[in-house]
């Protein structure tokens, strides 16, 4: 292995095994070195512009990691967040991503992304940061996700919300006060309350 490739591999290891192309270039890694490592199978492409060490342990949620790296200001939401919190049997075929109202959605070829615009507290509240292989990914908490699914029930289906609420009831930690707080932020406290009272 060439010296430049050894330096590049060391840089990947210092960054938890994952680097964006622009960060690699800023660190002095030549594109030719990246392509050589890719062609040798030493690194693999997670998404356009994102590489990881091929020898690294697989991520638990590779699609969420790829989107989290490409759109670090976005937040994983709705069905993707439900799946992460084990609140649905749905298998998302795209990553559901909340972006701040007034901003451009990220241009991501793979994995497929479906963007939703959230504004104010509806965007900023209830965000948790989870780390996968050292990569931070922003995901809405369980209660925020349940309320968001009710808010977007006409887009994702009322059945999705009802299933997640029933599954939420079966999980050990429940926080009805948090559900009502997020419902107030979304201005759906009155309309969601009958569902909460009937199911929880």
Rosetta silent file (secondary structure, phi, psi, omega in degrees, C-alpha in Angstrom):
SEQUENCE: XXXXXXXXXXXXXXXXXXXXXXXXXXXXXXXXXXXXXXXXXXXXXXXXXXXXXXXXXXXXXXXXXXXXXXXXXXXXXXXXXXXXXXXXXXXXXXXXXXXXXXXXXXXXXXXXXXXXXXXXXXXXXXXXXXXXXXXXXXXXXXXXXXXXXXXXXXXXXXXXXXXXXXXXXXXXXXXXXXXXXXXXXXXXXXXXXXXXXXXX
SCORE:     score description
SCORE:     0.000 S_00000001
   1 L     0.000  134.442 -179.831    0.000    0.000    0.000 S_00000001
   2 L   -66.441  158.305 -179.911    1.332    3.437   -0.928 S_00000001
   3 H   -60.470  -40.125  179.777    2.194    5.948    1.778 S_00000001
   4 H   -63.359  -35.609  179.415   -0.637    8.245    0.653 S_00000001
   5 H   -71.441  -38.186  177.218   -3.094    5.366    1.002 S_00000001
   6 H   -62.481  -41.695  178.859   -1.788    4.508    4.478 S_00000001
   7 H   -64.131  -40.065  179.455   -2.290    8.139    5.543 S_00000001
   8 H   -64.768  -42.715  178.982   -5.805    8.092    4.117 S_00000001
   9 H   -62.874  -39.537  177.462   -6.661    4.872    5.953 S_00000001
  10 H   -63.279  -37.750  178.590   -5.354    6.383    9.196 S_00000001
  11 H   -65.551  -41.173  176.752   -7.570    9.417    8.603 S_00000001
  12 H   -60.119  -44.572 -178.505  -10.603    7.158    8.138 S_00000001
  13 H   -63.562  -37.052  178.914   -9.819    5.362   11.402 S_00000001
  14 H   -66.689  -22.624 -178.880   -9.515    8.699   13.253 S_00000001
  15 L  -106.098   29.578  176.263  -13.015    9.610   12.027 S_00000001
  16 L    72.120   15.971  176.976  -14.718    6.399   13.128 S_00000001
  17 L    91.150   -1.091 -177.208  -14.249    4.711    9.757 S_00000001
  18 E  -129.354  136.310  176.369  -16.414    7.166    7.785 S_00000001
  19 E  -141.086  140.300  169.024  -15.441   10.263    5.785 S_00000001
  20 E   -82.653  149.145 -178.476  -17.242   12.608    3.461 S_00000001
  21 H   -55.057  -44.455 -176.956  -15.300   13.368    0.277 S_00000001
  22 H   -64.837  -33.824  177.214  -15.098   17.070    1.090 S_00000001
  23 H   -71.066  -36.915  177.538  -13.660   16.310    4.558 S_00000001
  24 H   -64.529  -43.586  178.912  -11.134   13.921    3.032 S_00000001
  25 H   -64.368  -40.342  179.277  -10.051   16.551    0.497 S_00000001
  26 H   -64.335  -27.799  179.068   -9.809   19.182    3.245 S_00000001
  27 L   -85.462    2.251  175.970   -7.538   16.780    5.168 S_00000001
  28 L    93.885   10.366  177.776   -5.209   16.560    2.181 S_00000001
  29 L   -84.745  124.262 -178.491   -6.352   13.223    0.739 S_00000001
  30 L   -75.217  143.347  177.684   -6.200   13.347   -3.061 S_00000001
  31 H   -54.111  -35.581  179.638   -9.286   12.096   -4.971 S_00000001
  32 H   -59.576  -37.155  179.454   -6.990    9.683   -6.823 S_00000001
  33 H   -67.772  -41.790  177.875   -6.118    8.078   -3.456 S_00000001
  34 H   -60.741  -46.435 -178.520   -9.797    7.684   -2.549 S_00000001
  35 H   -64.554  -36.884  178.640  -10.584    6.054   -5.881 S_00000001
  36 H   -64.603  -43.341  179.227   -7.594    3.723   -5.547 S_00000001
  37 H   -65.975  -37.181  177.791   -8.722    2.621   -2.088 S_00000001
  38 H   -65.330  -45.865 -178.007  -12.264    2.124   -3.381 S_00000001
  39 H   -65.162  -29.533  177.597  -11.072    0.075   -6.358 S_00000001
  40 H   -80.455  -12.132 -178.326   -8.948   -2.106   -4.044 S_00000001
  41 L    86.382   10.877  179.290  -11.937   -2.710   -1.788 S_00000001
  42 L   -76.692  -31.892  174.698  -10.346   -0.982    1.209 S_00000001
  43 E  -128.253  159.471  179.092  -13.193    1.555    1.390 S_00000001
  44 E  -133.982  153.333 -178.460  -16.762    1.412    0.126 S_00000001
  45 E   -87.291  123.585  175.350  -19.252    4.062   -0.860 S_00000001
  46 E   -81.475  -43.249  179.956  -22.189    4.488    1.527 S_00000001
  47 E  -157.028  169.056 -179.207  -23.802    7.232   -0.535 S_00000001
  48 L   -57.384  122.539  178.219  -22.548    9.715   -3.099 S_00000001
  49 L    85.419    7.218  179.202  -19.666   11.568   -1.459 S_00000001
  50 E  -132.805  124.923 -179.532  -19.501    9.339    1.646 S_00000001
  51 E  -122.223  153.705  175.391  -17.019    6.492    2.115 S_00000001
  52 E  -139.543  157.300  176.842  -16.382    4.061    4.937 S_00000001
  53 E   -63.938  131.497 -179.797  -13.736    1.479    5.740 S_00000001
  54 L   -66.300  -26.911 -178.088  -14.744   -1.859    4.267 S_00000001
  55 L   -82.307   -8.737 -178.263  -13.323   -3.597    7.353 S_00000001
  56 L   -68.768  150.859  177.145  -15.506   -1.615    9.775 S_00000001
  57 L   -61.574  142.779 -178.752  -18.349   -3.380   11.556 S_00000001
  58 L   -63.522  146.445  176.957  -21.631   -2.917    9.684 S_00000001
  59 L   -73.453  148.305  175.613  -23.908   -0.120   10.854 S_00000001
  60 L   -67.722  -34.965 -177.672  -27.167   -1.052   12.535 S_00000001
  61 L  -134.297   74.785 -173.727  -28.988    1.527   10.385 S_00000001
  62 H   -60.761  -35.702  179.724  -26.843    2.235    7.293 S_00000001
  63 H   -66.931  -40.040  178.506  -29.499    4.281    5.464 S_00000001
  64 H   -65.934  -38.171  178.055  -30.007    6.553    8.476 S_00000001
  65 H   -63.668  -45.941 -178.990  -26.237    6.995    8.780 S_00000001
  66 H   -60.597  -44.289  179.664  -25.902    7.909    5.098 S_00000001
  67 H   -69.571  -39.639  178.181  -28.696   10.485    5.333 S_00000001
  68 H   -60.219  -35.783  178.186  -27.400   11.802    8.657 S_00000001
  69 H   -74.508  -37.841 -178.031  -24.008   12.436    7.059 S_00000001
  70 H   -79.378  -27.774 -178.009  -25.433   14.037    3.932 S_00000001
  71 L  -133.044   68.661 -173.298  -28.048   16.127    5.780 S_00000001
  72 L   -64.051  -19.538  178.860  -26.652   16.754    9.284 S_00000001
  73 L   -90.527   -9.641  177.732  -29.197   19.516   10.033 S_00000001
  74 L   -80.537  171.406 -179.745  -32.162   17.314    9.136 S_00000001
  75 E  -133.781  129.753  176.468  -33.974   15.005   11.561 S_00000001
  76 E   -64.793  130.511 -172.844  -35.132   11.452   10.891 S_00000001
  77 L  -139.659  179.288  172.445  -38.908   11.479   11.289 S_00000001
  78 H    47.316 -127.419 -170.479  -42.247    9.724   10.780 S_00000001
  79 H   -64.636  -33.577  177.496  -42.069    6.117    9.518 S_00000001
  80 H   -65.936  -39.493  177.081  -38.254    5.998    9.606 S_00000001
  81 H   -70.303  -38.281  175.660  -38.289    7.180   13.232 S_00000001
  82 H   -57.460  -46.469 -179.356  -41.119    4.738   14.019 S_00000001
  83 H   -62.258  -41.753  179.254  -39.019    1.886   12.636 S_00000001
  84 H   -61.640  -42.204 -178.192  -35.999    3.019   14.660 S_00000001
  85 L   -85.104    6.043  179.315  -38.080    3.139   17.869 S_00000001
  86 L    57.157   46.269  179.885  -39.708   -0.236   17.008 S_00000001
  87 L  -110.971    9.982 -179.108  -43.176    1.315   16.891 S_00000001
  88 L  -151.919  156.488  171.634  -44.258   -0.069   13.522 S_00000001
  89 L   -97.395   -3.216  177.536  -44.235   -3.179   11.368 S_00000001
  90 L   -65.393  141.642  173.658  -43.899   -0.933    8.292 S_00000001
  91 L  -108.144  106.773 -176.860  -40.617   -1.242    6.421 S_00000001
  92 L   -65.484  131.739  179.067  -39.770    2.215    5.098 S_00000001
  93 L   -93.778   -1.027  175.166  -38.699    2.149    1.452 S_00000001
  94 L  -148.156  160.590  178.648  -37.282    5.656    1.771 S_00000001
  95 E   -89.737  122.835  178.723  -35.797    7.665    4.608 S_00000001
  96 E   -85.315  122.886 -172.576  -38.295   10.161    6.030 S_00000001
  97 E  -130.268  126.563  173.932  -36.452   13.370    6.833 S_00000001
  98 E   -87.669  132.911  174.937  -37.648   16.567    8.500 S_00000001
  99 E  -126.157  153.329 -178.032  -35.993   19.747    7.245 S_00000001
 100 E   -65.208  136.241  178.772  -36.466   23.299    8.507 S_00000001
 101 L   -55.891  135.849  179.700  -39.197   25.210    6.717 S_00000001
 102 L    92.446   -3.605  178.623  -37.745   27.518    4.089 S_00000001
 103 L  -103.585  160.257  177.685  -34.662   25.396    3.429 S_00000001
 104 L   -77.766  139.666  174.850  -33.835   23.319    0.365 S_00000001
 105 L   -69.792  150.261  179.937  -34.241   19.555    0.726 S_00000001
 106 L   -67.007  146.623  176.122  -30.967   17.640    0.457 S_00000001
 107 L   -95.930  100.289 -176.642  -30.095   16.165   -2.921 S_00000001
 108 L  -125.888  120.669 -179.854  -29.387   12.540   -2.107 S_00000001
 109 L   -74.919  -42.487 -178.704  -29.376    9.875   -4.812 S_00000001
 110 L  -147.983  136.532   -3.940  -29.187    6.930   -2.447 S_00000001
 111 L   -71.551  162.260  178.406  -30.836    5.986   -0.209 S_00000001
 112 L   -63.327  140.610 -176.131  -34.116    7.511   -1.431 S_00000001
 113 E  -125.260  138.704  172.920  -35.288   10.340    0.832 S_00000001
 114 E  -116.311  115.474 -174.702  -38.738   11.841    1.367 S_00000001
 115 E   -93.142  143.134  174.052  -38.512   15.326    2.867 S_00000001
 116 E  -128.197  135.337 -179.450  -41.084   16.998    5.118 S_00000001
 117 E   -92.990  124.322  177.402  -40.869   20.650    6.106 S_00000001
 118 E  -115.985  144.280 -179.910  -41.284   21.369    9.807 S_00000001
 119 L  -119.505  153.664  173.602  -41.307   24.880   11.255 S_00000001
 120 L    54.143 -134.577 -178.875  -40.395   26.451   14.596 S_00000001
 121 H   -64.440  -27.409  178.510  -40.744   24.251   17.684 S_00000001
 122 H   -63.031  -25.189  176.678  -42.262   21.490   15.561 S_00000001
 123 H   -90.356  -42.807 -169.419  -38.814   21.154   13.971 S_00000001
 124 H   -86.522  -23.867 -176.400  -36.519   21.856   16.925 S_00000001
 125 L   -86.138  148.039  174.272  -38.270   20.072   19.816 S_00000001
 126 L    80.142   16.167 -178.658  -37.942   16.369   20.601 S_00000001
 127 E   -86.162  129.737  172.860  -34.647   15.810   18.771 S_00000001
 128 E  -115.527  146.914  175.312  -32.349   13.065   20.063 S_00000001
 129 E  -108.518  118.003  177.770  -28.863   12.380   18.740 S_00000001
 130 E  -109.091  145.429 -178.973  -28.011    8.696   18.343 S_00000001
 131 E  -111.439  130.930  176.315  -24.561    7.461   17.342 S_00000001
 132 E  -121.381  110.454 -177.477  -23.983    4.582   14.963 S_00000001
 133 L    58.415   33.888  179.408  -20.328    3.622   14.688 S_00000001
 134 L    86.346   -5.241 -178.821  -19.427    7.092   15.956 S_00000001
 135 E   -93.002  121.888  179.221  -21.639    8.866   13.397 S_00000001
 136 E   -77.865  133.745  177.383  -24.232   11.201   14.973 S_00000001
 137 E  -130.781  127.919 -179.672  -27.749   10.945   13.557 S_00000001
 138 E   -87.857  125.909 -176.598  -30.609   13.203   14.669 S_00000001
 139 E  -136.991  138.142  176.001  -33.890   11.350   15.245 S_00000001
 140 E   -68.412  145.358  179.354  -37.122   12.519   16.843 S_00000001
 141 L   -66.876  170.052 -175.275  -37.950   10.898   20.180 S_00000001
 142 H   -58.230  -49.613 -175.777  -40.768    8.350   20.478 S_00000001
 143 H   -64.988  -41.014  178.149  -43.433   10.739   21.736 S_00000001
 144 H   -63.100  -40.345 -179.164  -42.667   13.414   19.138 S_00000001
 145 H   -64.761  -42.917  178.566  -42.782   10.765   16.418 S_00000001
 146 H   -59.102  -46.749 -179.056  -46.173    9.447   17.554 S_00000001
 147 H   -66.172  -41.369  178.522  -47.640   12.969   17.481 S_00000001
 148 H   -61.208  -36.864  178.880  -46.054   13.774   14.113 S_00000001
 149 H   -66.128  -34.088  174.399  -47.612   10.617   12.668 S_00000001
 150 H   -68.404  -43.634 -178.836  -51.015   11.843   13.845 S_00000001
 151 H   -59.846  -40.227 -178.399  -50.339   15.292   12.402 S_00000001
 152 L   -99.433   25.119 -175.108  -49.385   13.791    9.008 S_00000001
 153 H   -60.190  -28.296  179.163  -52.046   11.032    9.131 S_00000001
 154 H   -74.255  -20.056  179.623  -53.540   12.183    5.821 S_00000001
 155 H   -95.348  -34.783 -176.188  -50.146   11.700    4.114 S_00000001
 156 H  -109.558  -11.320  176.766  -48.939    8.493    5.756 S_00000001
 157 L   106.332  131.373  178.026  -52.246    6.913    6.782 S_00000001
 158 H   -63.098  -31.870  179.420  -54.300    6.879    9.982 S_00000001
 159 H   -61.139  -34.381  177.700  -53.615    3.127   10.234 S_00000001
 160 H   -64.306  -45.204  178.785  -49.890    3.861   10.678 S_00000001
 161 H   -62.619  -46.266 -177.213  -50.660    6.191   13.576 S_00000001
 162 H   -62.521  -40.619  178.253  -53.075    3.737   15.229 S_00000001
 163 H   -63.940  -43.730 -177.215  -50.549    0.893   14.983 S_00000001
 164 H   -67.758  -34.357  179.124  -47.760    3.001   16.461 S_00000001
 165 H   -68.201  -40.475  177.814  -49.998    4.178   19.316 S_00000001
 166 H   -65.720  -39.956  178.683  -51.000    0.593   20.165 S_00000001
 167 H   -68.525  -39.216  177.161  -47.356   -0.499   20.036 S_00000001
 168 H   -58.080  -39.576  179.864  -46.340    2.517   22.152 S_00000001
 169 H   -61.020  -33.468 -177.463  -48.850    1.374   24.790 S_00000001
 170 H   -79.444  -18.217  179.890  -47.078   -2.001   25.006 S_00000001
 171 L   -76.392  149.114 -172.375  -43.633   -0.477   25.544 S_00000001
 172 L   -64.317  -45.039 -176.561  -42.552   -0.104   29.145 S_00000001
 173 L   -92.855  114.888  176.467  -41.741    3.597   29.164 S_00000001
 174 L  -125.435  141.786 -178.664  -44.696    5.785   28.338 S_00000001
 175 L  -135.549   86.762 -177.271  -44.899    9.539   28.833 S_00000001
 176 H   -64.700  -34.902  178.041  -48.417   10.827   28.177 S_00000001
 177 H   -59.809  -40.441  178.631  -47.430   14.311   29.383 S_00000001
 178 H   -66.951  -40.195  176.941  -44.771   14.444   26.646 S_00000001
 179 H   -57.420  -45.770 -178.864  -47.323   13.277   24.061 S_00000001
 180 H   -68.197  -34.840  178.125  -49.661   16.105   25.094 S_00000001
 181 H   -64.901  -45.732  178.594  -46.820   18.646   25.089 S_00000001
 182 H   -68.183  -33.307  176.934  -45.842   17.732   21.521 S_00000001
 183 H   -64.733  -37.014  177.647  -49.526   17.674   20.538 S_00000001
 184 H   -66.284  -39.795  177.558  -49.834   21.242   21.850 S_00000001
 185 H   -61.117  -39.464 -179.733  -46.813   22.287   19.777 S_00000001
 186 H   -82.381   -7.059 -178.088  -48.489   20.730   16.734 S_00000001
 187 L    61.200   40.607  176.535  -51.863   22.272   17.736 S_00000001
 188 L  -126.240   17.233 -175.566  -53.593   18.898   17.641 S_00000001
 189 H   -57.193  -41.704 -178.850  -54.070   18.376   21.392 S_00000001
 190 H   -68.414  -39.515 -176.108  -57.865   18.446   21.109 S_00000001
 191 H   -81.359  -25.750 -179.150  -58.111   16.086   18.153 S_00000001
 192 H   -85.873  -23.575 -173.982  -55.524   13.544   19.352 S_00000001
 193 H   -55.810  -44.142  178.462  -56.852   13.317   22.926 S_00000001
 194 H   -58.729  -35.752  177.750  -59.767   10.920   22.133 S_00000001
 195 H   -67.361  -42.799  179.598  -57.303    8.494   20.514 S_00000001
 196 H   -63.300  -43.952 -178.790  -54.967    8.688   23.501 S_00000001
 197 H   -67.210  -35.603 -178.660  -57.827    8.126   25.950 S_00000001
 198 H   -73.885  -35.522 -172.844  -59.236    5.203   23.938 S_00000001
 199 H  -100.582  -39.001 -179.061  -55.935    3.388   23.395 S_00000001
 200 L   -89.185    0.000    0.000  -53.679    4.387   26.287 S_00000001
